[in-house]
């Protein structure tokens, strides 16, 4: 193990040559490997194309004959590009994507070689469902599950395989993935938002949720990472003293991209473009070795698929460039962790962004309607929204190094706060012309466009309005975007349904005009939503105290936060909208709790192994060197050796002290872990790991990190922070 670190450093020093990648035209290569709308039009006759367009737009059921036509066209297209296999590509509750490849090759009844791929194989497959997390929905001895084609997300070619995006459900029809509930939530949001949008434009037929994610990640040299079992097994460094230089100088942020990293980014972007992932932005992030990429906004379901696909592609491309990608939310202590800001908005089939201020009072009334109702939805379900982003890894990031606190609040800025203040002063009933003028709802149209973002952003806000979208900043780097977006879609849909009911109730009065009814409902909502609006420093103790007084969810443990999924309010929400059944909600909670426990379990075992099998032996080796030195000094100086060996003897004692603390800490951690593992209740087990096991991680790490400063660098087995973060 000792040699791995130094072999990697020597290799980096010898092979420090610039890496290059030939960039290609984005226009000519974009979506070449995607069976998208253009490919559909080229492959199908007009009747078939119109039918599948209706299926995609309205969600109607696909006929067998149409499925056969599309399957034939899809196979012909895929085979022309050299594919040999196809797979149903899905997103189980593991956090990764899954696929089972099937060959187009088959045998006829008389044993002749043929190629087979028809509508039945396109629309549905029967993969083993027993080995995926199900939260008790599936028994381990029951294997059957189904994948079903999602026609709203186009098929694509990855490598030599045709990948067909699908949902994944159990034999009983229960959702076992992230996509199924997402699609349900998008459908409910579409119906609720369309009903509201028709107040302002009767031509509105559909409302789409749009999503733009910002993916942060770390790159470390793969050879150096090979000396770190913790990076390989857990995705983060469980020990390691902070580098003398970290991010103090802010010289990495938006700096010149290292040549080797740039070559990696260029190839990643090229492969992503071929797959239809519209990457737009790349740059250095704040922490050394940290980077970010972001695409153009897309329809939410497609955007979620693209992020899930990217997390697979990025690892494969990184391997080609001898990098390891770290997607963990907090891979290194003392510097920024990695998030994945989810930028969410609503768009009509007519091309209108419902969260974008307009140039007329009516347009701005539409904007304020969706703006205020989204905030009201967040307030009504802030604990549920938090539950959608918590995990063992994100727990380490939230509230540190510019990441927002795990207390959900909404930042809207000074100008919109003033607009809400004005709106709140509206009198009950019909508005006077003067009141409508005084509201100044068309202020946006009277100032330069650049002032659409006229308020400074608040980095500590977990949920912020940023001009024409809401930015959910608390989402972790590894999180499947479908998880928080499903919750956000659902709570907003519920709130819009409630709002419409109240407006329609007011309109039963024949003297009440539509805009007056909307104004009055919005005014009443403002007093309610002030509870969750916060413009200040989210890190301050004053805000934490204020949040508790406001009745917002305190910063409880992750296991406690997860339980929000099965609160009576959450169950009612999801059952009413038919996004989750109660059984599916209970399964999600069980899966999340088990993943939390297993993550800490793996980290604890890895930490104990490294501490005992790598750190302690290395410390003893160096200690023996010191002992030999002291013995030599004694031979030379006799009784007066202590004068010359004072520091060496002190080092020996300090090393012994740290070794003792590490060993006792590991023993105590193992004992607590054994006790926790005996517990059968998932919540109790996860909580016990949080309270009894996890604290030992910091204790053991402290002494290991102290030994790193004491032990001879030439024998230290683990790549150090300075090497991992700065060696390119």
N, C-alpha and C positions, 0 to 999 in steps of 0.2 A: 504494500500500500504506500509506503514511504516514497517509493520510486515514481509512482504515477504522477505526483505533483511536480517533481523536478523534471521528469521526462517531458511533460507538457510545457513547462516553462522554457526548457531548452529548445523544443520544437518551435514554439512561438518566436523565440529569438532568431532562430536560423531561417525560418520561413516567413519572415515579416515582409512579404511582397504584396503589393496592392492587388486586390481582387477586382475583377470587372465582370460586367454582364451586359451584353448587347441589348439595348432597349429597342422595342418595336412600336410601330404605330398603334395607338390605342384604338383608333377608328377601324382599322383593318382587322384587329384581333379580338375586339370586344364580343363576348358571348359566342365565339365560334364553336364552343363545345356545349352549347345549351340548345335544347329543343324548345325554343321559345315561340312567341306568337308569330314571328316571321317564318320560322321553320314550319309551323302548323299551316300557315297560309300556302306555303309552297308545296306541302305534302298532301293536303286534303282538298277535295272538291268544295265548292261554295256551300252546299247544303251541310256537309259534315263540319266545315269550319264554323258556320253560323250556329250549329247545334252545340259544339264544344264551347264557343264563346258565351252562349246562354248558360251553360253549366257553370262556367267560371264566374260569370257576373251575378247570376241569381242563385247559385248553389243547388240547382236542380239535379235530379238523378241521371247518371249517364246510362244510356242504353247499351245492350250487349253488342249490337251491330256497330255502333259508333266506337266502342272500346276496341273492337276488332280492327276497324279501319285505322285508328290511331296507333295501335300496337304494330300493325304492319308498316305504317309510315315511320314510326319511331325506330323499329328494327332496321329498316332499310337505311335510314339516316345514320344510325349508330354503326352498322356494319361497314358503311362507306368510309367511316373514320377509323376503321381498324379494330373495333371492339370485338371481344370474344365472349364476354359475359355480361349479365345484367344483375342488378340487385335492388331490392326494396331498401331504401336508405331511411332510417328512422332515428328518433331521439329518445331513448329510454331514460329512466330516472337515474342513470349512472352519472349524468353530466357530460358524457361523451356520445358520439354517434355510433350507430351499429349497422352492420350490413352482412348479408349472407349471399355470396356470389353463386349464381347459377349460369351454366353454360348454355348458349344458344343451341349447342349440339344435342341431338337426340337420335334415337333409333326408331325406324318405322316398324310396323307390325311384321314385316318380313326381314327385319334386321339390317336395313339399309340406312346409311348415315343421312340425316336430314337436319335442318335448322327449324326450331319451333319457338315461337313467341307470339301468343295471341292475346285477345282481350282479357281472358280469365287470368293469365299470368301477369298482365299489366295491372289489373285492378286489385287483385288480392293474392296474398301468399300466406303460408302457414308456418311461421318460424317457431322455434322453441321459446316459450315464454317463462319457463320455470327458473332459469338462472339469472333473470333480471330482477332488480328490486321491484317489489309489488306491494309492500306494506300489508301483507296478509291476504291480498286479493287472490293470489295464486298459491297453491300448495306445491311443494317441491316435487311431489310425485305426479303433478299434472302439468303436462308439457305444452298443451295447445294454446297458441295465441294467434292473432291475425294482424297482418299489415295491409292497409288499404290505401290506394293511390289518392294523393292530394292534387287534383288537376290545377289548383291555383298556384302551385309552385312547379316550374318547369323541370323536366328531367335534364340531366347533364352527364357528360362523359368525364370521368376522373380516372386517369391512367388508361387502361384498356377496358373499363367497365362502364356500362350504362347504369346510372344511378337514378332511381325513381323515388322522389320524396313521398313518404307515406306516413299515415298515422299508425299507432301501435296499440291494440286493445286486447283484452283477455277474451277467453272463450265465451264469457258471460257478457261481453260488451263494455266492461269497465276500462277506462283509460289507463294505460301503463306508460304513457309518454308525456312530453311537454307540448307536442303539437296539437293533440286532440282538444284539450281544454282551451288552448289559444284560439283555435278555429271557432270553437263555440262562443268564446268571449267576443271575438271580432264580429260574428254574426249578430249577437245581441247588441253590441255597440252600434253597429250599422243601422239596425232598426230604430233604436232609441234616438240616435243623433240625426237620422234622416227625418224623423217626425218633427224634431225641433227645427232643423234647417229649412223645412217647408214653410215655417212661419215667415221666413225671409225670401225664399225663392221656391216657388211651387215646382220648378223644373228639376229640383234635386231628387235624384232617384237612389243614390247610394252614397254612403260616407265611409271612407277608408281611414283606418288608423295608420299613420306613417311613423317610421322609426329610423333614426340615424344613431348608430352606436360609435363610441370612441374607444378603441381597444388599446389598452396599455399592456406592456410586457417588458421583460428583461431578457437580454441576450448575454450568455456567458460562454466562454470557450468550452466545447464539449470535452476536450482532453483534460482540462483542469477540473471540470465537474465530475469526471470519473473518479477523482480522489475523494469525492464527497458523497458517502452513502446517503446522507440526509437529503441532498438535492435530488438524487435519483429515486429515492423511495417516498419522499414526502413533498417534494417540490419547493421546499424552503430550507434555509440554513438553521438548524436547531442549536447551533453554537457558532462562535466566531466573533473575535473581538473587532469592534468597529475600526475601520481604516482611519488613519490620521487625517486623510482628506476624504471627505464625503461629498455632500452637496452644498457645503458652506459658501462657496464662491459663486454658486449659481452659474457656473461657466459651461455646464453641459446643456442646460435648457435652451432649446432652439439654436444650439451651436451647429458648427459644421459636422455633418454626419460622417463618422469614420468610414474610410474607403471600403473596408471589408463588410461593414454593416450595410453600406449603400448598395453593394453588389447583391447582398442577400435581399434587401428591400426591392430592388429592381426585378429580380427573378420572381419574388413573391407577388408583386403587382402584376407581372406578366401572366403568371399562372392564374391569378385571381380574375384578371380581365377575360381570359379564355373561358372561365367558368361563370362569367356574367356578374362577378362581384365588383361593383363600381368604385374601387378604391380611389380616393381623391387626395387625401392628405397623408404626409409622413413627416415626422420630426423627432428630434431628441426630446425626451421628457426631463423632468427636474432631476431625478436621481441619476448618478452615473450608471451607465449600462442599461438605462431604461429608455424605451421608445414608445411611440404611439402611431397608430394608423386609423383612418376614418374613411368611410364611404360616403357617397351621395345618398340622401334620404330615399327610402323605398317603402312600398306597402309593407306593413309590419310583419306579416307571415313570411314573405319572401326575405325580408331583412334578417329575421331570426334564423332562417335556413342558411343564409349566406354567412352569418357570424359563426354558426355551428360548423359549417364547411371550412371556413377560414381557419378555425382553431386546429383542424386536421392538416390543412395544407401548410400552415406556418411551421408546424413541426417537421414535416417532410422536407421543406425547402431549407430550414435551418440545419438539418442533418447534413445536407449536401455541402453546406458552407462550414461544417464542423462547429456549429453553434448548438447550444441547448437553449430552448425557449422556456422561460419561467413565467407561468401564468398565475402563479400563486399570488394572493392579495398582499402578502407581506413576506417576501422571500429573504429580505435582509433587515436586520435590526438597525434602527437609528436613521434610516432614510425613507423617503416616500415609498409607499406601497402602490399597487396597481389597481385601478378601478376600471369600470366600463360605463361611462356616462351614457344613459339611454335618453336620447332626445325624441320626444313623443309629440305628435300633433294629429290633427284631423283634417282630412281633405275630401271635398265633394267630387262626384263624378264630373262636375262642370269645371273642375280645376281650382276651386276656391279653398284656401287655407282658413279654416274656421277659427284658428287661434292667431290670425294675423290682423292687426288693426287696419281699418279701411280709411277711405277718404271722404265718406259721407256719414252722417249721424246714424242712418239705418245700418250701414255696414259695421259701424262700431258697436251698435246695439247687438248685432249678431255676435261679434267678437266677445263683448262683455258677457253675453249669455253663456257661451261655452267656457270662457275664462273663469267666471265666478262659480259655475257649477262644477268644474274640475276641482277647484280648491275646496268646495263644499264636500265633494266626494272623498278627497284626501283626508279632510278633518273627520268625517264620519267613520273612516276605516284606517286611520293612521297606524294602528297596531298591526293590522293585516298587511298593510303595505310594507312595514318593517319586516314582518315575518317572511316576506317574499325575497328578501335580500340577505338574511342572516345565514351564516355557516361558520364552521370552525375556523376557516381561513379568513373570511371577511371580518370575523370577530377581532382578529389581530390588527386589521387596518383601520376600521372605523374609529374616528376620534383621534387619529395620530397623523402627523406630518401632512397636513392640509386635507385629509379625508374628513368628511362631515361626521358629526356625532350620530349615533344610532337613535336619536330622538327626531322623529319626522316633523319638520316645519317647512313652511313655504315662503320663499323670498320673491317679491314682485317688483321692488324698486320704488323710488320716490314718486315718479309721475303717475303710475297706476294707483299707488296709494292715495294720491290726491284725487284722482278720478273717482275712486271708491268713496272717499270722504264726501265729495260733491253729490254723488248718487244717493248716499245715505240721507241727505237732507231733503230729498223729494217728499212732497206731501202725499198723504194717502189718497187714492182714487185717481181721477183724471189729472194729467199734468197740464199746467198752463204753458203757453208758448214761451213765456219768460223762463220758466223752470227748465224747459228743454234747451233753451239757449245757454242758460247758466251752467248746465252740465258740461258744456264744452266737449262733447263726445267726439267732435270732429277735429280735435286739436292735432291729431296725428297728421291729418291732411294739410295742415297749415304750416308745418315745419319741414325742414329738409329730411330726405329719406334716411340719412345717416342717424338721425335722432330716434329712429325706431328702437335702437338699443341705447337709449339715452341715460341709462342708470348703470353704474359700475356693478359688476358681478360680485356675489358674495361666495367665496370659496368654501365657507363652512356650512352652507345651506345644502341639505340633502335633496331638496326638491325646489327648483328655482325656475321662474319664468324668464326666458331669455329672448324676448323680442317677438317671436312668432311660434314658440314651442315651449313645452315644459321639459326641463332637463332633470332627470332622476339621477343624481350624482352618487348615491350611496350604493349603487349596484357594483358588485365585485367583479374582478377581471375574469374569473373562471365561470361565473354564473351564466346559465343558459338564459338569454334575454326573454324567452317565452315566459319564464316564471314570474318576474315582476310585471311584464306587460299584460299577461292574462289577468292579474289582479287589478291593474290600473284600468284596463278596458272594462272590467266587470263593475268596479265601483262607480266609474263615470256613467256607464249605461244605467245603472240603478238610479243615480242622482238625476239624470236627464228624464227618466220615466216619472220620477216624483215631481220634478219641476213642471213637466208638461201637464200632469194631472192638476196641479195648482193653478197654472195659467188658464187651462181650459175651464176650470171651476169659476175663475173670475170672468171669463168670457160668456158665461151663462147670463150675466147681466147685460141686457141689450145696449145699455149706454156705455159700456166699457169697450174701448178700442184695444186692438191687439197690442200696439206698442205701449200703451198705458198699463195694460195687464202685465206685460213683461217687465217694464220699469219697476212696478210695484213689487213684483216677486223678487227681482234682483236686489232691490233696496232691503227687503226683509232678510235676504240671505247674507248681506254684508255684515250685519251685526253678529251673525252666527260664525262666519269664517274668520273673524278677527282673532279667534282663539289660536289658530295655527299659523297666522302671519307673523313673521319675525325677520327683521332687517339687520340685526346686530351680529356680534361675535358669538358664534355657536359654541366656541370653546370656553366661554366665560362661566364661572360658577354661578353668576347672577342669572344667566339664561337657564341653566339646569334647574335652579330653584324655581324660576318663573314657569318653566315648562310643567313642573310637577303641580304648581298651583293652578295652572290652566287645565289640568286634568289630562295632559298628554302622557303617553306611556313612558314610564321611567326606563332608564338604561338597565334593564334586567338581563339575565343571562340568555344566551342563545337558546338553550332548551326551553326556557320559559317563554321566550318570544315566539318560538315555533308554534306553541299551543294556540295562538291567535287564529289559526286556520279552522279550529273546531269550536270557537266561541259561538254561542247561540246566534249572534248577529251575523257572523261569517257564514254559518250553515244556512241561515235564511236567505242571505244574499245569493249564494251560489246555487242553491236548490231552486229558488224562484227563477233565476235566469237560465237554469239548466246547463250551467258551466261545469259544475262538479256535483255528483251525488254525495250524500253524507258518507257513504262507504269509501268513495274516492278521496274525500278530504281526510278521513281517518287514516287511509293508507299513505297519503302524502306526509302526514305528521309522523307516522311510524318510520317511513323511509328517511326523512330528514333527521330524526332523532338517532336512528341507527347509523347513518352516515357520520353524524357528529361524533358519536361514540367510537366508531371504527377509525375515524381520522385521528382522534387523540390516542387511541390504542396503538395504532401504527407509529405515530410520532413518539410515544413513550417507549415502545420496544426499540425503535431505531436509536433514540437518544441513549438508552441504557447500553445498547450494543456498542455504539461509538465511544461512549465514555469509558466503558470497561475494557474493550478490546483494542482501542486505538489510542485514546488519550492517556489513560493510566499507565499502560506499558511504555509509552513514549516518555512520560514524565519520570518513570522509574529508571529508564535507560539514561536519561540526562542526570538524574539524581546519582546514579552509580558513577557517572563521569566525575561529578563533583566530589563524591566520596573518595574516589581514586586520587583526585587532586589534593584533597585534605590529607590523605595518607602520605602522599609524596611530600607535602610541605612539612609534615610531622617528622618524616625521615631526615629532611634537610635541616630543620630548625630545632628539632627536639621539643623540649618543654615550652619554648617560646613560639610554637607554631600557631597558637590561637590568634596572635596578633596579625599574622599574615592570612589566616584562613577564616577570619571572622565573617566576612561577607558570604563566603562559600557555605559555611555552616548555617548561616541565617537562611540562605536559599534552600538548603536541604530541609530545614525545618518548615519553611513556608510551603514547599512542594508537598511535604508529608501531610501538612494540614489540609491542603486542597484535595489531595488524594483521599484522605479520610472522609472529608465532607462529600465528595462525589460518590464514594462507595456507599456511605450511609444513606445518602439521598436516593440513589438507585434502589437500594434495598427497601427503603420505605415506600418508594413509588411502586415497586413491584407488588408489595404487600397490599397497598391500597387498590391497585389495579385488579388483583385477584379477588378482593372483596367486592369490588364493583361488578366484576364479571359474573358473580353468583346471582346478581339481581336479575329478575325476569322482566320487570316492568321497564319498558323502553325509556320513559321519561325519567324515572328514578335512576336508572343506570346512567343516562346522559348527564343528569344533574350531579351525580356522584363523581363522574369523571371531571366535570367542570369544577366542583368544589374541592374534591379530595386528591385527584390525580394531577390535574393540570398545574397547580402551583409548584410542584416539584420541578417542572421544566425549567423555570427561571432559576431556581436554586442550584440545580445541577449545572446549568449553563454558566452561571456566574463563576463557579470555580473552574470550569473548563476554560473559560475565556481568560481567567487570571493565569492559568498555567500556560496558555499560548504566549503571554508576555514574558514568562519566566524561562521557558524551555528554549533550547538552542534552535534557531530557525532552520538549520540544516537538517534536522531530523523530524521536524513537525510534519505529520502525515497529511493534514488537510489543507487544501488550497485556501489561502487567506483572503479576507475581504478585499484587500488592496489588489490582489491578483485577479480575483473573479470579476471585480467591477471595472478595472482599468486595463487589463491585458486584452489586446485586440489582435 
